């Protein structure tokens, strides 16, 4: 009888504990964000459109509204609603980190902050169990249950950065727009993306915290990135052929400096045995003291900033060596073909009806099925020495001036009037220096067409005429 | 003269077995295909190459004769999609008048096609009008454009290889349709047929030679002026000289303007007037046989010059589909290595770029532009890894191109064979196009090889020489 009473008492206490698990009030912390922005048609780069994105945010401190950076590119008006009210407050972007996919907003009106309660980011996140997701829907808080699938290192949705992520499953639909994810009273993270099979990825709180810390630093060094590729070294024969008799250890470096972020003292063929003292296994995993076995790809962002030095133990030339790897800052612009371009209109130049554009990720994606495979090759190929970028002659707007060239599409420019063309500015400069009354435009050696010639004296008039005819507001956006 | 052309038209049944490009020692299931053909002089049957490709057994039927006769391929021209068959049993030709090859028919004239299209056993006739005559890509191996005649007569599967008749003479061999075009069939014109027949007169088929130039239109007035040419409609520009064509590199230059080919004026769009039809001037290059010269009048450095350009068959062409050679292969330690070819890529799926990635795609289609040596190279790819305890953790999967073995650059299967015999210690070391590297223990590889050949019934660890050419 005594035993039964004790059990009942325990259940009551446990039940009380569950009721208290929701120790924060989502209505006082979660906000709805409306972003109004300009988007561009990269195939007609002078054309802009107006779009709106709705997403979520959460207060993490006084004058600090945390959300993801996704959807902010090109924004010019950001409004926030709180508590399910219809009133919208204009927000300011305090900082935005497209590489990390994190943004911090502020609302200057003091009334916005009344009755609002910031939350704290979890210092450590759970690896198993259930989570709760919150967002505003039609003026009411929607709460959904989620189940953790796994913790892992993966590529950021907005960049090539590799870092810790949490994947979970839930019945929630249309997620991936910074819905806030809690474990009881602790903010575990923000949703980053969702798939059709009810799975979604979460930017975890420790990663968010490190990004906030970086961005609050006036001398923000940015996040670092490993600018090398590696392969597993599971095959014992591979390591033995290098004179290394350490089964199940290490990965082999296959390419260094593909993104051209910095000089590196790693070499192709090196076997990485340890990074920062963490032993690397033959599948490229290390034993993280907080989260267990994870890919080494996340070590560049785990407790590090760009410019930090990371020590690695490698096997090279039949000997164990220790090298200092200078963690380079992630920068899209350093790549031959930048994979992303945020918060900036597309650059272009129209000359004599020829539309020149810098080749980058958004343009490649806009070409979709029309994209020549040669462009994929140039974006994936080993670094091209001596070339900073690639300019594409993406189309020819037909006119009598460019007669005979109307069908030229998506060809990479090598030289104009004998000058190497790396950037759009090079095109402008080269066209200012014609050769004997002509512009000689040479394409990359792999292209099907090698060169074309245009009259240089006629070009300015032709450009004016073509701009009027095709209703293009300006000859260039540089 | 054949008064009843249908008596000279035969039905062909091809029991074919093509190779498996991923597991090159294997062949597909035997499949039967139907086609048509016709008897020409010399007791020969002419048909399409694609009708008799990969044949294991060929059966031909005479007009309204139930008796099957065995036939064999005597000559085959995959580039022009034509083939000659012979029938050992002379009784086959009794009472058959050979058809004569006529001349290029005129546009708007009528033709009748004869053949055995699918859907019945009897000969079928369709009458049509010549719609147009121009250069078209020949779909069989899809490597080049040759003169083609378009008609509105229906050409259906099974019609292939049958004759198009006008005034009792053959004015074409039915060979292909075009997706998206209704009431349009295509046949191979007499010019191509005669070139093929002339080519085999020395008992060897060489093929259609190639000048190795990329000729593009020169209609822009500024480009013409920059070359010192008048602003008229004569002359097309050489934009690129392809590889490997050493004689063309020796005699021609980029930006040479071709004014005449074989004394016929070339328009600024690259076209000539050819028997009343405006077609690309390459039709005149296609008239030459392997090694024969073509008379050219060029505009170079401000003056007109004349020269003779010998043209040759591009024997190094690795992009065209291979329809007659079993793929070479070599198995080492369970890695199956074969030539990177159009056939191999096509066997992986429709989207070539996605099947193998852009670097491999580049290797096959673009790298050859860079030099004669690279144009002659035949890259080697891992087509399969036959798993064995010694290679189960080999970290490079199929579809990767091998660039180096035991320190030697690999540009062909024979390079591979030589490099594998050059191991200086206990390992074979491999480097790949992706930058990856791997190794096999040589003794383990030998052991794996013996076991895998037995396990998978593989007749030999290698086939470097093709079985027939």
Interface residues (C-beta under 8 A of the other chain):
Chain A: X229 X231 X232 X233 X234 X235 X236 X237 X238 X240 X241 X242 X252 X254 X255 X268 X269 X373 X374 X376 X377 X379 X380 X381 X382 X402 X403 X404 X405 X436 X438 X440 X445 X446 X448 X449 X450 X451 X452 X453 X454 X455 X458
Chain B: X214 X216 X217 X218 X219 X220 X221 X222 X223 X225 X226 X239 X240 X254 X352 X353 X357 X358 X359 X361 X362 X366 X369 X370 X390 X391 X393 X394 X395 X396 X425 X426 X427 X429 X434 X435 X436 X437 X438 X439 X440 X441 X444
